[in-house]
Amino acid sequence: MSNTATPVDSIKNKVSTFIELMAEAAQAGYCGSSLEIKNTDGRLNLRFTYCAPLDILHAAEVNGTPSTILGVALVKAGKGYEWQRIDANGNKADNPGKAFFDAHPVFGQIKDVQIDGQHMVVVPRFYVKRARLATGPYAGSQAWFISETEQPGFAPHSAFKTAGQPDKGFYVGKYQASLCDKKLASLPDTVPAVGLSLNKFHACAVSRNDTVGEDGWMQWIAYQLAAIQWLYLIENASMDSISTTGRGRIDESSKAKVDASDVTQASYRGITGLWGNVWQWLGGLKLVDGVVHVADPANPRAWINTGHTPPYDEYYATEFAEGEHIGDLFIASKSVDYQSQAATPSIHYYRESTGEFFSLVGGTWTSASTAGLWCLHLGNPASNSNTAVGARLAKRFVS
């Protein structure tokens, strides 16, 4: 709270900006925003009261201009692709910098929490839009946009649409999953649990809901991983998580503890071991006879046939499927044989065979440069188990 006496001619052009920011704060769910202006002896006395987790006056400005929409475009460059930051209109934009993202109402609120003794990271709700740019310097390119508030053409990411109503966010395990009393856990100084099928890991996760007063516990699903990927992509303008962030444990001969120094290199805003060390089962995504199916956000027990058949004979994605249900994910629609010509160096594998196949993500301790945040192996029956395959805990955030 502050009181500042300022000459009329120096603040009259700023009043509308304060009002716009206050409206934006209220729409975003912040509390206690108010503006009081009094004329005292020919001077305006400005009183601005603000009560919120973050100062929106700082978080909503990029280069001094109010902005809530951030975007990236996948641009053809020679034989390969590059990522370009763009504004809401598809024009080139500068990197707003780490301080901006740290203070942003979404990125800056990705925080460590503990629930039922588990080390989790909260990911707050955000809104997204996919587009193929029609005009501007990158016309024809695929683009991804994020806003912290609802804007025309935007919708909550599918990670926040469970039970038909937008959740406030979700919690994801800070660490690769371990087992504690036969329940899936997220704890430091543990060895990742391996050797269980997708179905058994899922059962260990939902058993946490047996605790009085607890519900929403689950094994993480594809939409939750995709939400993390959206955030990483917008912040870093890169799908090369190894070069941009760190190699992680991808060059070794065995797994390590979930908080080993090389495992924690593969981290984003406190979520560690996102790639490398062990594969991680991922729920909510499967191939049925080569066609992508996703769990219905409004009813996770039901499946939606997206109608999309991803390429299976090449392993590095150059474009990603668009459309309802699948557009919030990163599923290849086109691909090539060579990392250097792709949008991401992380390998994408889709099994062509007749049958039902589920997802492993991230890569393992021997995956080397094919690992990464976008590494996807969609080719295992849910009944498979392997000593290099683990999981990750998650939880809905409703209230």
NORLIN-V300660 format. One record per residue. N is the residue number from 1. PHI is phi in whole degrees, 0 to 359 (NA if undefined). OMEGA is omega in whole degrees, 0 to 359 (none if undefined). D_CENTER is the distance of its C-alpha to the mean C-alpha in whole Angstrom. Layout:
# NORLIN-V300660
n->N phi->PHI omega->OMEGA d_center->D_CENTER
n->N phi->PHI omega->OMEGA d_center->D_CENTER
This chain:
# NORLIN-V300660
n->1 phi->NA omega->181 d_center->34
n->2 phi->215 omega->174 d_center->36
n->3 phi->238 omega->182 d_center->39
n->4 phi->227 omega->175 d_center->40
n->5 phi->273 omega->187 d_center->43
n->6 phi->223 omega->178 d_center->43
n->7 phi->304 omega->183 d_center->45
n->8 phi->305 omega->187 d_center->44
n->9 phi->289 omega->180 d_center->44
n->10 phi->264 omega->181 d_center->41
n->11 phi->237 omega->185 d_center->39
n->12 phi->297 omega->179 d_center->40
n->13 phi->280 omega->182 d_center->37
n->14 phi->264 omega->185 d_center->35
n->15 phi->299 omega->181 d_center->35
n->16 phi->297 omega->178 d_center->33
n->17 phi->295 omega->177 d_center->30
n->18 phi->299 omega->182 d_center->30
n->19 phi->295 omega->178 d_center->31
n->20 phi->298 omega->181 d_center->28
n->21 phi->292 omega->177 d_center->26
n->22 phi->296 omega->179 d_center->27
n->23 phi->297 omega->178 d_center->26
n->24 phi->296 omega->179 d_center->23
n->25 phi->297 omega->180 d_center->23
n->26 phi->296 omega->179 d_center->24
n->27 phi->297 omega->181 d_center->22
n->28 phi->281 omega->175 d_center->19
n->29 phi->95 omega->178 d_center->21
n->30 phi->279 omega->189 d_center->22
n->31 phi->243 omega->168 d_center->26
n->32 phi->72 omega->179 d_center->29
n->33 phi->275 omega->178 d_center->29
n->34 phi->206 omega->179 d_center->32
n->35 phi->227 omega->179 d_center->34
n->36 phi->237 omega->181 d_center->38
n->37 phi->237 omega->178 d_center->41
n->38 phi->232 omega->176 d_center->44
n->39 phi->266 omega->182 d_center->47
n->40 phi->235 omega->179 d_center->49
n->41 phi->52 omega->176 d_center->52
n->42 phi->79 omega->179 d_center->51
n->43 phi->237 omega->177 d_center->47
n->44 phi->270 omega->175 d_center->44
n->45 phi->260 omega->186 d_center->43
n->46 phi->256 omega->179 d_center->39
n->47 phi->237 omega->182 d_center->37
n->48 phi->243 omega->180 d_center->34
n->49 phi->249 omega->185 d_center->32
n->50 phi->217 omega->180 d_center->28
n->51 phi->229 omega->184 d_center->27
n->52 phi->197 omega->177 d_center->23
n->53 phi->297 omega->181 d_center->21
n->54 phi->226 omega->176 d_center->20
n->55 phi->274 omega->184 d_center->23
n->56 phi->292 omega->177 d_center->22
n->57 phi->299 omega->177 d_center->24
n->58 phi->272 omega->188 d_center->23
n->59 phi->290 omega->185 d_center->19
n->60 phi->266 omega->181 d_center->20
n->61 phi->243 omega->171 d_center->22
n->62 phi->235 omega->183 d_center->21
n->63 phi->54 omega->175 d_center->25
n->64 phi->81 omega->183 d_center->26
n->65 phi->248 omega->178 d_center->25
n->66 phi->304 omega->183 d_center->23
n->67 phi->206 omega->176 d_center->20
n->68 phi->239 omega->184 d_center->17
n->69 phi->249 omega->178 d_center->16
n->70 phi->237 omega->182 d_center->14
n->71 phi->214 omega->172 d_center->14
n->72 phi->221 omega->177 d_center->14
n->73 phi->236 omega->177 d_center->17
n->74 phi->263 omega->192 d_center->17
n->75 phi->249 omega->176 d_center->21
n->76 phi->293 omega->181 d_center->24
n->77 phi->219 omega->183 d_center->26
n->78 phi->64 omega->178 d_center->29
n->79 phi->274 omega->183 d_center->28
n->80 phi->239 omega->183 d_center->24
n->81 phi->224 omega->173 d_center->21
n->82 phi->222 omega->179 d_center->20
n->83 phi->260 omega->182 d_center->17
n->84 phi->235 omega->175 d_center->18
n->85 phi->290 omega->180 d_center->17
n->86 phi->224 omega->175 d_center->18
n->87 phi->268 omega->185 d_center->19
n->88 phi->297 omega->181 d_center->19
n->89 phi->262 omega->179 d_center->22
n->90 phi->84 omega->178 d_center->21
n->91 phi->270 omega->182 d_center->23
n->92 phi->301 omega->180 d_center->23
n->93 phi->231 omega->178 d_center->21
n->94 phi->278 omega->172 d_center->21
n->95 phi->291 omega->181 d_center->19
n->96 phi->289 omega->174 d_center->19
n->97 phi->96 omega->184 d_center->18
n->98 phi->300 omega->182 d_center->17
n->99 phi->300 omega->177 d_center->19
n->100 phi->298 omega->182 d_center->17
n->101 phi->294 omega->179 d_center->14
n->102 phi->296 omega->181 d_center->15
n->103 phi->261 omega->184 d_center->17
n->104 phi->289 omega->183 d_center->15
n->105 phi->297 omega->174 d_center->14
n->106 phi->255 omega->185 d_center->11
n->107 phi->302 omega->183 d_center->10
n->108 phi->287 omega->180 d_center->13
n->109 phi->258 omega->170 d_center->13
n->110 phi->282 omega->192 d_center->10
n->111 phi->229 omega->172 d_center->13
n->112 phi->288 omega->175 d_center->15
n->113 phi->219 omega->172 d_center->17
n->114 phi->237 omega->180 d_center->20
n->115 phi->227 omega->181 d_center->21
n->116 phi->51 omega->179 d_center->24
n->117 phi->80 omega->183 d_center->24
n->118 phi->264 omega->179 d_center->20
n->119 phi->276 omega->185 d_center->18
n->120 phi->236 omega->174 d_center->15
n->121 phi->233 omega->180 d_center->12
n->122 phi->272 omega->176 d_center->11
n->123 phi->245 omega->184 d_center->8
n->124 phi->284 omega->181 d_center->10
n->125 phi->298 omega->172 d_center->10
n->126 phi->215 omega->185 d_center->9
n->127 phi->245 omega->187 d_center->11
n->128 phi->225 omega->173 d_center->11
n->129 phi->213 omega->171 d_center->14
n->130 phi->257 omega->179 d_center->14
n->131 phi->205 omega->167 d_center->18
n->132 phi->251 omega->189 d_center->20
n->133 phi->299 omega->182 d_center->22
n->134 phi->266 omega->183 d_center->26
n->135 phi->223 omega->177 d_center->27
n->136 phi->89 omega->186 d_center->27
n->137 phi->293 omega->182 d_center->27
n->138 phi->243 omega->181 d_center->24
n->139 phi->306 omega->181 d_center->25
n->140 phi->94 omega->182 d_center->24
n->141 phi->276 omega->172 d_center->21
n->142 phi->287 omega->182 d_center->18
n->143 phi->222 omega->179 d_center->16
n->144 phi->233 omega->180 d_center->12
n->145 phi->234 omega->175 d_center->12
n->146 phi->233 omega->170 d_center->10
n->147 phi->225 omega->177 d_center->13
n->148 phi->279 omega->178 d_center->13
n->149 phi->234 omega->179 d_center->16
n->150 phi->290 omega->180 d_center->17
n->151 phi->230 omega->177 d_center->19
n->152 phi->305 omega->179 d_center->21
n->153 phi->87 omega->180 d_center->19
n->154 phi->258 omega->175 d_center->16
n->155 phi->218 omega->175 d_center->15
n->156 phi->302 omega->174 d_center->12
n->157 phi->303 omega->185 d_center->9
n->158 phi->299 omega->176 d_center->11
n->159 phi->296 omega->184 d_center->9
n->160 phi->247 omega->186 d_center->11
n->161 phi->251 omega->184 d_center->14
n->162 phi->296 omega->178 d_center->16
n->163 phi->61 omega->173 d_center->20
n->164 phi->83 omega->179 d_center->20
n->165 phi->236 omega->181 d_center->19
n->166 phi->297 omega->173 d_center->16
n->167 phi->287 omega->177 d_center->15
n->168 phi->285 omega->181 d_center->14
n->169 phi->165 omega->171 d_center->11
n->170 phi->212 omega->175 d_center->11
n->171 phi->253 omega->178 d_center->12
n->172 phi->233 omega->180 d_center->11
n->173 phi->302 omega->177 d_center->13
n->174 phi->294 omega->184 d_center->14
n->175 phi->239 omega->168 d_center->16
n->176 phi->303 omega->193 d_center->17
n->177 phi->289 omega->168 d_center->19
n->178 phi->242 omega->177 d_center->22
n->179 phi->243 omega->178 d_center->25
n->180 phi->222 omega->183 d_center->27
n->181 phi->54 omega->178 d_center->30
n->182 phi->66 omega->175 d_center->28
n->183 phi->250 omega->177 d_center->25
n->184 phi->295 omega->187 d_center->22
n->185 phi->227 omega->173 d_center->21
n->186 phi->227 omega->188 d_center->19
n->187 phi->223 omega->176 d_center->21
n->188 phi->286 omega->174 d_center->22
n->189 phi->58 omega->177 d_center->25
n->190 phi->231 omega->174 d_center->25
n->191 phi->268 omega->181 d_center->25
n->192 phi->298 omega->176 d_center->22
n->193 phi->289 omega->179 d_center->24
n->194 phi->222 omega->172 d_center->25
n->195 phi->84 omega->176 d_center->27
n->196 phi->247 omega->176 d_center->26
n->197 phi->286 omega->175 d_center->25
n->198 phi->304 omega->182 d_center->22
n->199 phi->295 omega->181 d_center->24
n->200 phi->288 omega->175 d_center->25
n->201 phi->299 omega->179 d_center->22
n->202 phi->300 omega->180 d_center->21
n->203 phi->297 omega->179 d_center->25
n->204 phi->293 omega->179 d_center->24
n->205 phi->288 omega->184 d_center->21
n->206 phi->290 omega->177 d_center->22
n->207 phi->295 omega->175 d_center->26
n->208 phi->295 omega->179 d_center->24
n->209 phi->288 omega->177 d_center->25
n->210 phi->289 omega->178 d_center->28
n->211 phi->293 omega->181 d_center->28
n->212 phi->302 omega->178 d_center->30
n->213 phi->85 omega->181 d_center->28
n->214 phi->252 omega->170 d_center->24
n->215 phi->203 omega->179 d_center->22
n->216 phi->87 omega->179 d_center->19
n->217 phi->290 omega->185 d_center->19
n->218 phi->197 omega->165 d_center->17
n->219 phi->279 omega->185 d_center->16
n->220 phi->297 omega->184 d_center->12
n->221 phi->239 omega->187 d_center->12
n->222 phi->300 omega->181 d_center->10
n->223 phi->294 omega->178 d_center->8
n->224 phi->292 omega->175 d_center->7
n->225 phi->300 omega->181 d_center->6
n->226 phi->298 omega->177 d_center->5
n->227 phi->298 omega->177 d_center->3
n->228 phi->296 omega->178 d_center->2
n->229 phi->296 omega->176 d_center->4
n->230 phi->302 omega->182 d_center->4
n->231 phi->298 omega->179 d_center->4
n->232 phi->300 omega->183 d_center->6
n->233 phi->296 omega->180 d_center->8
n->234 phi->294 omega->182 d_center->9
n->235 phi->288 omega->188 d_center->10
n->236 phi->255 omega->184 d_center->12
n->237 phi->49 omega->182 d_center->13
n->238 phi->199 omega->169 d_center->13
n->239 phi->254 omega->178 d_center->12
n->240 phi->268 omega->186 d_center->15
n->241 phi->293 omega->180 d_center->13
n->242 phi->291 omega->180 d_center->17
n->243 phi->288 omega->184 d_center->19
n->244 phi->283 omega->187 d_center->16
n->245 phi->246 omega->182 d_center->15
n->246 phi->165 omega->185 d_center->18
n->247 phi->289 omega->188 d_center->19
n->248 phi->73 omega->181 d_center->19
n->249 phi->271 omega->184 d_center->21
n->250 phi->231 omega->184 d_center->22
n->251 phi->232 omega->187 d_center->26
n->252 phi->243 omega->184 d_center->27
n->253 phi->251 omega->179 d_center->30
n->254 phi->197 omega->178 d_center->28
n->255 phi->281 omega->178 d_center->25
n->256 phi->227 omega->176 d_center->25
n->257 phi->299 omega->186 d_center->24
n->258 phi->294 omega->179 d_center->21
n->259 phi->243 omega->173 d_center->21
n->260 phi->299 omega->188 d_center->23
n->261 phi->301 omega->181 d_center->23
n->262 phi->283 omega->177 d_center->22
n->263 phi->297 omega->183 d_center->19
n->264 phi->286 omega->172 d_center->18
n->265 phi->298 omega->184 d_center->18
n->266 phi->273 omega->188 d_center->15
n->267 phi->231 omega->171 d_center->12
n->268 phi->221 omega->178 d_center->10
n->269 phi->45 omega->173 d_center->11
n->270 phi->94 omega->178 d_center->13
n->271 phi->272 omega->191 d_center->11
n->272 phi->259 omega->177 d_center->14
n->273 phi->61 omega->180 d_center->15
n->274 phi->290 omega->173 d_center->12
n->275 phi->219 omega->180 d_center->14
n->276 phi->80 omega->183 d_center->18
n->277 phi->71 omega->174 d_center->20
n->278 phi->225 omega->168 d_center->20
n->279 phi->302 omega->176 d_center->18
n->280 phi->234 omega->172 d_center->16
n->281 phi->302 omega->179 d_center->17
n->282 phi->225 omega->178 d_center->14
n->283 phi->276 omega->171 d_center->16
n->284 phi->79 omega->181 d_center->15
n->285 phi->211 omega->179 d_center->16
n->286 phi->206 omega->170 d_center->19
n->287 phi->256 omega->173 d_center->22
n->288 phi->238 omega->184 d_center->25
n->289 phi->52 omega->176 d_center->28
n->290 phi->87 omega->182 d_center->26
n->291 phi->253 omega->183 d_center->24
n->292 phi->286 omega->172 d_center->20
n->293 phi->239 omega->179 d_center->20
n->294 phi->233 omega->175 d_center->17
n->295 phi->294 omega->179 d_center->17
n->296 phi->294 omega->181 d_center->18
n->297 phi->303 omega->181 d_center->16
n->298 phi->277 omega->180 d_center->19
n->299 phi->206 omega->187 d_center->21
n->300 phi->302 omega->178 d_center->19
n->301 phi->278 omega->180 d_center->22
n->302 phi->255 omega->182 d_center->23
n->303 phi->245 omega->178 d_center->22
n->304 phi->247 omega->174 d_center->21
n->305 phi->278 omega->182 d_center->23
n->306 phi->281 omega->183 d_center->21
n->307 phi->78 omega->184 d_center->24
n->308 phi->266 omega->175 d_center->22
n->309 phi->251 omega->183 d_center->24
n->310 phi->285 omega->176 d_center->22
n->311 phi->293 omega->184 d_center->24
n->312 phi->243 omega->186 d_center->25
n->313 phi->257 omega->175 d_center->28
n->314 phi->226 omega->197 d_center->25
n->315 phi->240 omega->182 d_center->22
n->316 phi->232 omega->189 d_center->20
n->317 phi->287 omega->174 d_center->19
n->318 phi->245 omega->174 d_center->20
n->319 phi->216 omega->185 d_center->18
n->320 phi->234 omega->185 d_center->16
n->321 phi->301 omega->179 d_center->17
n->322 phi->247 omega->175 d_center->17
n->323 phi->121 omega->182 d_center->18
n->324 phi->300 omega->177 d_center->18
n->325 phi->75 omega->184 d_center->16
n->326 phi->267 omega->185 d_center->15
n->327 phi->291 omega->177 d_center->13
n->328 phi->279 omega->177 d_center->10
n->329 phi->264 omega->175 d_center->10
n->330 phi->239 omega->179 d_center->11
n->331 phi->249 omega->186 d_center->15
n->332 phi->297 omega->169 d_center->17
n->333 phi->249 omega->174 d_center->20
n->334 phi->221 omega->181 d_center->22
n->335 phi->206 omega->180 d_center->22
n->336 phi->224 omega->181 d_center->25
n->337 phi->273 omega->191 d_center->27
n->338 phi->240 omega->179 d_center->26
n->339 phi->304 omega->186 d_center->23
n->340 phi->295 omega->182 d_center->24
n->341 phi->253 omega->188 d_center->24
n->342 phi->251 omega->175 d_center->21
n->343 phi->284 omega->180 d_center->17
n->344 phi->218 omega->176 d_center->16
n->345 phi->283 omega->178 d_center->18
n->346 phi->289 omega->184 d_center->16
n->347 phi->286 omega->173 d_center->19
n->348 phi->241 omega->179 d_center->18
n->349 phi->235 omega->178 d_center->21
n->350 phi->237 omega->184 d_center->22
n->351 phi->279 omega->183 d_center->25
n->352 phi->276 omega->191 d_center->28
n->353 phi->301 omega->173 d_center->30
n->354 phi->294 omega->180 d_center->31
n->355 phi->138 omega->183 d_center->29
n->356 phi->243 omega->187 d_center->26
n->357 phi->227 omega->186 d_center->24
n->358 phi->244 omega->196 d_center->20
n->359 phi->255 omega->163 d_center->17
n->360 phi->244 omega->183 d_center->17
n->361 phi->224 omega->170 d_center->14
n->362 phi->95 omega->185 d_center->14
n->363 phi->91 omega->185 d_center->18
n->364 phi->232 omega->187 d_center->21
n->365 phi->294 omega->180 d_center->23
n->366 phi->247 omega->188 d_center->25
n->367 phi->285 omega->181 d_center->23
n->368 phi->54 omega->191 d_center->23
n->369 phi->287 omega->176 d_center->21
n->370 phi->279 omega->176 d_center->20
n->371 phi->286 omega->176 d_center->18
n->372 phi->141 omega->183 d_center->14
n->373 phi->296 omega->180 d_center->10
n->374 phi->258 omega->179 d_center->11
n->375 phi->290 omega->186 d_center->14
n->376 phi->222 omega->176 d_center->15
n->377 phi->238 omega->184 d_center->19
n->378 phi->255 omega->186 d_center->19
n->379 phi->201 omega->183 d_center->23
n->380 phi->234 omega->171 d_center->24
n->381 phi->299 omega->181 d_center->26
n->382 phi->298 omega->182 d_center->24
n->383 phi->275 omega->181 d_center->28
n->384 phi->295 omega->172 d_center->27
n->385 phi->219 omega->185 d_center->27
n->386 phi->203 omega->182 d_center->27
n->387 phi->286 omega->176 d_center->27
n->388 phi->250 omega->185 d_center->24
n->389 phi->240 omega->178 d_center->22
n->390 phi->239 omega->186 d_center->20
n->391 phi->202 omega->175 d_center->17
n->392 phi->209 omega->182 d_center->15
n->393 phi->277 omega->175 d_center->15
n->394 phi->211 omega->180 d_center->13
n->395 phi->202 omega->174 d_center->15
n->396 phi->293 omega->177 d_center->15
n->397 phi->237 omega->185 d_center->15
n->398 phi->262 omega->183 d_center->18
n->399 phi->215 omega->none d_center->20
